[in-house]
């Protein structure tokens, strides 16, 4: 919504990234400690929707310096999302005004979005589709879902067979 453009302008001016966290919501029924196990597994969909709306609405065309971090929403989902979004953009952008962005969605994603994860081997395996520049590993210490004190073991498992340069870029 363009009503928020003053916020985005200030964020860019101060070179501050905007963070979307998996537990950030105003909807009480969607809070991190509510719902079923299925609800908890599917919470990343909220961040996916927000990121796609930012891209689709042309936010990054208006504010190319804006950086958005999706924190603790994992990242493996991004490969499929980007493939589907790019396909939809190419197939339908001339048929409706729903796509307001000028470039294919994956280009904004790689330039303006960063994704953090703790345990997401799928993200590591899909790094060529997602982009190593997008991925950021973290252990989330001291929270109960943290990889600590087994962070080195998790990294060894996730990055087995991965070139050192890619591991270094993500970690």
C-alpha positions in Angstrom: 0.0 0.0 0.0 1.5 3.3 -1.0 0.3 4.8 2.3 3.4 3.2 3.8 5.8 4.8 1.3 7.0 7.3 3.9 8.0 4.4 6.1 9.9 2.6 3.3 11.6 5.9 2.3 12.8 6.4 5.9 14.0 2.8 6.1 16.0 3.2 2.9 17.4 6.6 3.9 18.7 5.1 7.2 19.9 1.9 5.5 17.9 -0.3 7.9 16.6 -3.7 6.9 13.0 -4.5 7.7 12.6 -7.9 9.5 9.6 -10.2 9.2 9.6 -12.7 12.0 7.6 -16.0 12.1 6.0 -15.0 15.4 5.1 -11.5 14.3 1.3 -11.1 13.9 -1.6 -9.1 15.2 -3.9 -12.1 14.8 -4.1 -13.8 18.2 -5.1 -17.1 16.6 -1.9 -17.1 14.6 0.5 -16.4 17.4 3.6 -18.7 17.7 2.2 -20.6 20.7 -1.3 -21.2 19.4 -2.9 -23.7 16.9 -2.1 -27.3 16.0 1.2 -28.7 14.9 0.0 -28.4 11.3 -0.6 -24.6 11.9 2.9 -24.3 13.3 4.5 -26.1 10.3 2.6 -23.9 7.8 3.3 -20.5 9.5 6.0 -19.7 6.9 3.1 -19.1 4.4 2.5 -15.8 6.1 5.9 -14.5 5.3 5.7 -15.9 1.8 2.5 -14.0 1.1 3.9 -10.7 2.5 7.1 -11.0 0.4 5.2 -11.9 -2.8 2.9 -8.9 -2.3 5.8 -6.6 -1.8 7.3 -7.8 -5.1 4.0 -8.0 -7.0 2.9 -4.5 -6.0 6.2 -2.9 -7.2 7.5 -1.9 -3.8 11.1 -2.7 -4.8 10.7 -0.7 -8.0 9.7 2.3 -5.9 12.4 1.6 -3.3 15.2 -0.4 -4.9 17.5 0.0 -1.8 14.9 -1.6 0.5 16.2 -4.8 2.2 13.7 -7.2 3.8 14.8 -10.1 6.0 12.5 -13.0 6.6 13.7 -14.2 10.0 13.2 -17.8 11.2 10.7 -18.6 8.4 13.1 -21.2 6.9 14.1 -20.9 3.2 13.6 -24.1 1.4 10.2 -23.0 0.2 11.7 -20.1 -1.8 13.0 -22.2 -4.7 9.5 -23.4 -5.7 8.0 -20.0 -4.9 10.4 -18.2 -7.2 10.0 -20.7 -10.1 6.2 -20.4 -9.8 6.2 -16.6 -9.5 8.6 -16.1 -12.5 6.4 -18.4 -14.6 3.3 -16.5 -13.6 4.9 -13.1 -14.2 6.0 -14.2 -17.7 2.7 -15.8 -18.6 0.2 -13.3 -17.2 1.8 -9.8 -16.8 0.4 -8.6 -20.1 -3.0 -10.1 -19.5 -3.9 -8.2 -16.3 -2.6 -5.4 -14.1 -2.0 -7.7 -11.1 1.7 -7.8 -11.6 2.9 -4.2 -11.0 6.6 -5.0 -10.8 8.8 -4.4 -13.9 11.1 -7.3 -13.5 10.6 -11.0 -12.9 10.0 -11.7 -9.2 13.2 -13.7 -8.6 15.4 -10.7 -9.5 13.8 -8.6 -6.7 14.0 -11.6 -4.3 17.8 -12.0 -4.9 18.5 -8.3 -4.7 16.1 -7.2 -1.9 15.3 -10.2 0.3 17.3 -12.3 2.8 16.1 -15.5 4.4 17.3 -16.9 7.7 17.1 -20.5 8.7 18.3 -22.9 11.4 17.5 -26.4 10.1 16.6 -26.4 6.4 18.7 -28.8 4.3 16.2 -28.2 1.5 17.4 -24.5 1.4 21.0 -25.6 1.1 20.2 -28.1 -1.6 18.2 -25.5 -3.6 20.8 -22.7 -3.2 21.3 -22.5 -6.9 17.7 -21.6 -7.5 17.3 -19.4 -4.4 20.7 -17.8 -4.5 23.4 -18.1 -1.9 23.3 -14.3 -1.5 19.7 -14.7 -0.1 20.4 -17.4 2.5 21.6 -16.7 6.0 22.1 -19.4 8.6 21.6 -18.7 12.3 21.4 -20.9 15.4 18.7 -18.8 17.3 20.5 -19.2 20.7 19.2 -19.1 23.4 15.6 -20.1 22.3 14.3 -23.6 22.7 14.3 -24.2 18.9 18.0 -23.3 18.7 20.6 -25.6 17.2 22.8 -25.0 20.1 24.7 -26.8 21.5 24.7 -28.9 18.3 25.2 -26.2 15.8 28.5 -27.6 14.3 26.8 -31.0 13.9 23.8 -29.4 12.1 26.1 -27.4 9.8 28.2 -30.5 9.0 25.0 -32.4 8.1 23.4 -29.6 6.1 26.6 -28.6 4.2 28.0 -32.1 3.5 29.3 -32.1 -0.1 28.7 -28.4 -0.5 31.6 -26.2 -1.8 33.3 -24.3 1.0 32.6 -21.0 -0.8 28.9 -21.6 -0.7 29.0 -22.7 2.9 31.0 -19.5 3.8 28.5 -17.3 1.9 25.5 -18.7 3.8 27.0 -19.2 7.2 
